[in-house]
Amino acid sequence: MERLSRFLAVHDFCQGPKNGIMEQGDIPMSGTFTAVFEKVGDWFIGYVEELPGANTQGRTLEEVRENLREAVEMILQANRELAEQAIAGRDVIRESISVQLG
C-alpha cells in the first residue's frame, strides 16, 4: 500500500493539451480484441475473450458485431469513469501503455 501511495503522489509529467498536464479523459483509447460469434437457433451470440462482461446477441452476424462494438465501448467508458472517480482529487500519473500478446 505504501508503494501505491507513493506512486499516486507523483506529479503528472505527461504532455497533455492543457498547460502540459494531462486531464481526465485526455488519453484516447483504441484496441483490438478477439470477438467470438456463435449461431444459436435463429440468433447469433457474441463475446470478447479479453473483456469479461462484453457479450451480446443479434438476429444477424452484422447486428451482433455492431452490438458487441457498442458493448465494448460502454464497458471501457464505464471502467474509465469509475477509475477517474476513484482518483479524483489525487495527484496521479495517467499515461497510455501498449502491450503485445503473442
C-alpha positions as CSV (number, residue, x, y, z in Angstrom):
1,M,0.0,0.0,0.0
2,E,2.9,2.4,0.8
3,R,4.3,1.8,-2.8
4,L,0.9,2.6,-4.3
5,S,0.6,5.7,-2.1
6,R,4.0,6.9,-3.3
7,F,3.0,6.2,-6.9
8,L,-0.2,8.2,-6.6
9,A,1.7,11.1,-5.0
10,V,3.9,11.7,-8.0
11,H,3.2,14.7,-10.3
12,D,1.8,14.1,-13.7
13,F,4.7,14.6,-16.2
14,C,2.6,13.6,-19.2
15,Q,2.3,16.1,-22.0
16,G,-1.4,16.9,-22.2
17,P,-3.3,19.5,-24.1
18,K,-3.8,21.9,-21.1
19,N,-0.8,23.6,-19.7
20,G,1.3,20.4,-20.2
21,I,-0.8,18.5,-17.7
22,M,-2.9,15.6,-18.7
23,E,-6.6,16.0,-17.6
24,Q,-9.2,13.4,-17.2
25,G,-10.4,11.9,-20.4
26,D,-7.3,13.2,-22.4
27,I,-6.0,9.7,-23.2
28,P,-7.6,8.3,-26.3
29,M,-8.3,4.6,-26.3
30,S,-8.4,2.1,-29.0
31,G,-7.7,-1.6,-29.2
32,T,-8.1,-4.8,-31.0
33,F,-9.9,-7.6,-29.2
34,T,-10.9,-11.2,-30.1
35,A,-14.6,-11.5,-30.8
36,V,-16.2,-14.9,-30.8
37,F,-19.5,-15.5,-32.6
38,E,-21.8,-18.5,-32.5
39,K,-25.1,-19.2,-34.2
40,V,-27.7,-20.5,-31.6
41,G,-31.0,-21.2,-33.2
42,D,-32.2,-18.1,-35.1
43,W,-29.8,-15.8,-33.2
44,F,-26.1,-15.1,-33.1
45,I,-24.3,-14.6,-29.8
46,G,-21.0,-12.8,-29.4
47,Y,-18.5,-12.1,-26.7
48,V,-15.0,-10.7,-26.4
49,E,-12.4,-13.1,-25.0
50,E,-10.3,-10.5,-23.3
51,L,-13.1,-8.5,-21.7
52,P,-15.4,-10.3,-19.2
53,G,-18.9,-9.0,-19.5
54,A,-18.6,-7.9,-23.1
55,N,-21.3,-10.1,-24.7
56,T,-24.4,-9.6,-26.7
57,Q,-26.8,-11.2,-29.2
58,G,-28.4,-10.3,-32.5
59,R,-30.5,-11.6,-35.3
60,T,-27.7,-11.3,-37.9
61,L,-24.0,-11.5,-37.7
62,E,-23.7,-7.9,-38.6
63,E,-26.1,-6.9,-35.9
64,V,-24.2,-8.9,-33.2
65,R,-20.9,-7.4,-34.4
66,E,-22.3,-3.8,-34.0
67,N,-23.9,-4.7,-30.7
68,L,-20.6,-6.1,-29.5
69,R,-18.6,-3.0,-30.5
70,E,-21.1,-0.9,-28.6
71,A,-20.9,-3.2,-25.5
72,V,-17.1,-2.9,-25.5
73,E,-17.2,0.9,-25.8
74,M,-19.7,1.1,-23.0
75,I,-17.7,-1.2,-20.7
76,L,-14.4,0.6,-21.3
77,Q,-16.0,4.0,-20.8
78,A,-17.7,2.9,-17.6
79,N,-14.4,1.4,-16.3
80,R,-12.6,4.7,-17.1
81,E,-15.3,6.8,-15.4
82,L,-15.1,4.6,-12.3
83,A,-11.3,4.8,-12.2
84,E,-11.5,8.6,-12.6
85,Q,-13.9,8.9,-9.7
86,A,-11.6,6.8,-7.6
87,I,-8.6,9.0,-8.2
88,A,-10.5,12.3,-8.2
89,G,-8.5,15.0,-6.3
90,R,-5.4,12.9,-6.1
91,D,-2.1,13.8,-7.7
92,V,-1.6,10.9,-10.1
93,I,0.2,10.0,-13.3
94,R,-2.0,8.9,-16.2
95,E,-0.4,7.6,-19.4
96,S,-1.0,5.2,-22.2
97,I,0.6,1.9,-22.3
98,S,0.9,-0.7,-25.1
99,V,1.1,-4.4,-24.7
100,Q,1.7,-7.1,-27.3
101,L,0.2,-10.5,-26.8
102,G,1.9,-13.2,-28.6
